[in-house]
Amino acid sequence: MPTFHDLISRVRRNHGLEHATIHLLSRQHPNTFLAGHSDPEGFWLIGNVPTAAVESAVQEALERLRAGERRLAIHPGCGTNYLVSGGLAALGGALAMVGAGKRWRDKADRLPLAVMLGTVALMFSQPLGYLLQEKVTTDGDPGALEIAEIIPTRQGRFTAHRVLTRG
């Protein structure tokens, strides 16, 4: 039975491999929507790309991560970045309203401050999101991770691939 630490490690390594795969596929298939979701068993890759391209990209991503290209595990479109951006902007907006009066006009007078604090928060959120990816939500070292199976799925116009890993 895997420990909690083992499960978290698997999710982080799968998440890093997911990001690296998306980086490679994005270069091969520009203007194609790609998204992913990782878990302890592997990851889902959502996007209208051929299975052969997914298989090739996953293998190359794994090889490049093993060769030390750990930055491939960090992706600007990661949910971690969106969470940090939204959280910090909301905090900036909330801080701007501290001490505002009860009237609507009092709150409206604070709107420029809320916009400014939200903007400053967004400026700091990108590097913080990348740092959280690197230290918490992804791992650029796949360790013993290997590809077990890639299963294509099509639902109407949507294509997804389930990438199963072991190790």
N, C-alpha and C positions, 0 to 999 in steps of 0.2 A: 504494500500500500504506500503510494507516494506521500511524502510529508507536505505540509502547507508550503514550505520553502521550495520544495521540488516543483510544485504546481506553479508558483509565482515565477520561478526561473524559466519554466517551459513557456509560459505566456510571454515573458519578456523576450526570450530568444525567438519565438514564433513571430512576435510583433516586429522585431528587428528584421527578420527575413521577409515579412510582409512588406515593410517599407522599402527594403532594398529591391524587391521584385517590382514594386510599383514604380520606383525610380527608373528601372531598366525598361519596363513596358511603356512608360510615358515617353521615353525617348524614341522608341520604335513605333509607337502609335500616338503621335501628337493629336491633340483635340479630341481624344477619346476619354470619356468619363471613367475613372477608376476609383474604387474604394475598397476597403478591406476591414476585416474584423478578426482579431486573434483570440485564441483560447488555448488551453493546455494541449489539445490534440492537433493543433495546426492553425490554419486561418482560411477565411473565405476571401476570395478575390472577386469583386463584382465589377464587371465591365465587358463590353462587347469586343473581346479579343479571342483569336483562335487558340484552341487548346495547345497546339504545337508551340505557339509563341509563349504561352504561360509556362509550359514545361521547360523550354529553353531558358527563359528569364529566371525561373526559380533556381535552376541548377547553376546558372552563372552568378546569381545573387549569392547563393551559398558559397560558391568557390571564392568570390571576391571578398565576402565577409571573413572567410577563413584565412585569406591572404592579407588581412589587416585593414581592409577598407571599411572601418567601423562607422564612418560618417554616413554610409549608405543606410544605416539603421535609423537615421534621423530624417523626418520628412515634414515639410512646411504645412501639409494638409492634414496632419495628425490631429485627432480629437483632443489630445493633450493641449495643443496650442489653442484650440478654440475654447476649451474649458478655462485655461489661464486668462485668455483675452477677455472672455465674458465675465469671469469672476472679478478680475481687477477693474474692468470698466464699471461693473455694478457697484463695487466698493467705492470707486471714485464718485459715482453719482450719489450714493448714499451719504458719503462724507460731506458732500456739498450741501445736503439738506439738513445736516445736524444744526440745530439751533434756529432753523427757519420757523417763522411764525405759523399759525394755524390757517391763516387765510391763503387762498389760492394765489393771490398776488405776491405774497411773501415768498412762496415757493417759485413762482415764475421769475422773480428777481434773482434767484439763485441759479437759474438755468445756464447763464454763461460760465459760472464757476463749475457746474456739473459737466458741461461740455469740455472745459479745459482739463479738469481732473480725469475725465474719461479718456481724453486724448493722450495725456501723459501716461496713464495706465497702459494704453495700447502700445505706446512706444517702448515701454519696459516689458511688455508681455511676450514679445517674440523671443528675445534672448532667454527669458525665464522659461518659456515653453520648451525651447530646445534643450535647455539644461535639465528640465524635468524629464524629458524624453530620454536623454543620455543617462541620467542617474537613477530613474525610477521606472519608467514605463516600457523602455526597450533595452535590449542588450545587443551590442554589435559583435559580440563573440558568440557564435553559434555553438561552440563546444562540440559535443558529440551528436548534435542535431543532424538528422538525415531525412530525406524525402521518402515517405512510405508509399504514397499514392496521390494522384491528382485526378479528381472526379469532376467532369464538366456537367453542368446543369443548365437547362434553358427553361424559362418560365415566361411565355409570351415573347415580348421583345427583349427581356432581360437575360443576360448570360452571366453565370457565376461559375467559379471553379472552387471546389473544396480541396485545399492542399493539406494532406495529412502528414504529420511528421512523427518521428520516434527519436529517442535518445535524449 
